[in-house]
Amino acid sequence: MKVHLLQQAISHFISEQLKSGAVEWYYPHSMISTFQNHWILPKEESLSDIYDSCLKSEYTQRWWKRDQYQPKEIMLQLIEADAELATIAWKDLFNANTDIEGRLSRFEFYCEDLLRMYRKQQTRSVETYHHQDATIISLYLAGRFPDQYTLYPGLEAFQFFCKAIGSPDIPAVDDLIRYMKVANVVFTFLRRDEQFEKLLAQRTSVLHKEKIHPFQISYELISFEAMRFKMTGR
């Protein structure tokens, strides 16, 4: 990572946000607020309803429902397969007293186990993947801990961002651990930019209806710079 390239990306991003009056930021911040407002430590009989309430949006469902990608629908099916095991999986994922790498690994294991149960119960099911990938899990983590984790824009965007800031090591596969470390570095430099407080003030204006989650702006910046680099190649 080259610091001057990151600083340039930050400056360009904030300048564009300040002058454009854009409200695209509503969507990611709204998703985080919805999850945060509806999540409670679940009991087996309530997990399905809680999860369903956490993943709702008045803007678009694209984060969890697209062609050939339906993580919300699949998770509801996994919960139905064994609510007790699913509850354990969710409690474990959000156990901040254990390391994130282990939590992600165990959540993957739980989801695979739940999918096997579901396929055994629903013999006509053609599902072979649980769809609980880095993108949707980033929403779970950011929704539960919005000051520690941020949304993941996908592998291609992460790759383009790494190229844009001069990283010598471009990720070849989804890596939430590395991404969150990068996002933390991005946010550290974001907060140092002299225009950052102005951006926060603009977004907390009474003219805006969504609550802002400052750490999530690192996701916005990464997505913004990735798209710019993809389009320009420099």
N, C-alpha and C positions, 0 to 999 in steps of 0.2 A: 504493500500500500504506500502510495506517495502522498504525503500530507498535503502538498500544495494542490494536487488534483482533487482531493476530497474537499478542501476548503473552497476551491472554485465551484465544485458541484453544489456545495451548500449555499454559497452566495447567489448562484444562478437560480436555484430552487426557491429560496426565500424571496428574492426579487420578483420572480414570476408570480408567486403566491400573493405578494403584497399589492401588486399592480393589477392583477387580473380579476380580483373579487371572486375567485373560483369557490365553488361550494362542493366540489367533488370529494373533498375531505370528509364531508358528512357521512358518507357510506362506511368507511372503515371505523370511524369513531363511534358511529351509531351501533355497529355490530358489537363492538367491545362493550359499550354501555348496556346493551340488551343482555348480553351474556352475564355481565357482572351483576346486573340488577335481578336476574332470575335464578342464578345458581345458588343453591343451598346444599349442605351436606346431605346427600340423598339416602333415603331408605329404599329397600327393594321395591316396595309397592308404588313409590312415587318417582323413581328415576326416569322412566319414560316420559312422564309429563313435564318434569323439570327440564330434561334435555330438549324436548320439543319447544318449550317456551324460550330457552336460551338461544335457539337458532331461528330467529324470525327477523324479517327486515321489511321496512316499508319502501325500500329503494329497489332491491333486486335480490334474488336468491342465488346468484351465480357462484357464490363462494362454496355452496354445498349442493348445487343442483345444476348440472350441465349435461350435454350429451355424453353418455358413457361414464358419467361421474356423478354419483349420488351418495356421498358419505352420510348425510343425515338419514336418508331412508334406510340405508344399510344398518346404521347404528341402532335405529329403532327396532330393526329386526333382530339384531344381536342381543339387545336388551330383552326382547320377547323370548329369545331362546333360553336364557338363564339369567334372570334379573339379579340373583344373588351374586353370581360371578361377575356380572357387568358392574355391579355396585362396588365390588372389591377393586375392579380395574380402575374405575374412576377415582376412588379414594386414593389409590396408589399413585395415579398420575399426578394428583394435586397435593401429594405429601411433600411439602417443602423441606422436610427434615432429611430427605434422601437426595442423592445426586440425580441430576436431570437425565444423564445418559442411561442410568439404570432404570429410571421411571419410563423413559421412552421405549427401552428394550422390553420391559415387562408388559407395557400396554400393547405393544405389537404382538407379544405372545398371547396375551389374554384375548385379543381380537381374533387371532387365528383359531384359538380354541373355541371361542364362541361361534365363529363361522362354521366350524366343523359340526358343532351341536345343531346349529340352525339347518344345515344341509341334511343332517341325519333326520331331523324332525320334518323337514319339508323336502321330501324326496324328489319333487319335480323342480326344485330350485336349480337355476343354472349359474348362480353366483359362485365365482371362484376366487374373488378378492373382496376384502372387507372395506376398501376405499378409505381407510383411516391413514392418510398419507401426511407428509410434512405440512402441506398447506392447511388442511383442516385442523390438524393438531396444533398448529401455530395459533389458530383462533381459540381453541380451548385454553391454551396456556396464557395467551394475551388477555382473554376474557376473564380468566381467574386472577391473573397477576399482571395487570396492565402497566405497572411500573418496572417490571422485570423482563417481560417477553413482549415481542411485537409480531405482527403479522408477517407471513412469509409470502413473497410474490411469485414463487415458483423458481425452478432451476434455471430456466433461460434468463429470466430477469436478474437473478443473482449472478449468473455468469457474466452478463453484459456489464453489470455494476462493477464487478471485480476487475474487468478489463478497463473500464472507464477510469478507475482510480489507480491503475497501474499495478495491480496485484500480480506477482509472478506465479501464483498458484491458483489456477482457475478450477473451481469445483466440477467434478465429473458426474456426481450424483447428488441427490438431495442430502443436505447435511445441516440439520437444525441446530446442532451444537455450535458448529462453526458460524452459521448465519447469525445466531444470537450474539455471539462474541463480536462479530462485525457490526451488528446493529448497535451494540453498546458503545463501540468506538465512535461510530457515526454520531450517536446522540451526545457523546462527550464533546465533540467538536461543534455540533449544532448549538449547544448551550453557550459556547464561547463566542459565537457569532454575534456581533453588535446589533443585528437586526432581528435576532430570534425573539427577544422579549416583545418587540413591536408586532411580530407575527402572532404571538400568543394573545396580546392585547386585542388585536384585530379580531381574532377568532372567538374571544370571550365576550365580544360585544353583544348587547341585547338584540342586535339584529340577527344573530345566529341562534338557531334552535337546538343545536347539538352540543353536548358536553365535549370538551376537548381533553384528550389524553396525551399529554406532551410526548411521552416516549414513543407513541405510535407514529409520530412525525418522522421517525427514522425509517419506518416502512415507506412512507410517502416519498421521502427523498430517494431511497434506493430504487423504488419503482420509476420515479421521474427521471433519474439519471440513467437508468438502464434503458429506458425508451429513447432518450436523447442519443445515447451512444449507439443504440441499434440503428437509428435512423441516419446518423451522421458518420459513424465509424471513427469518431475522434472525440 
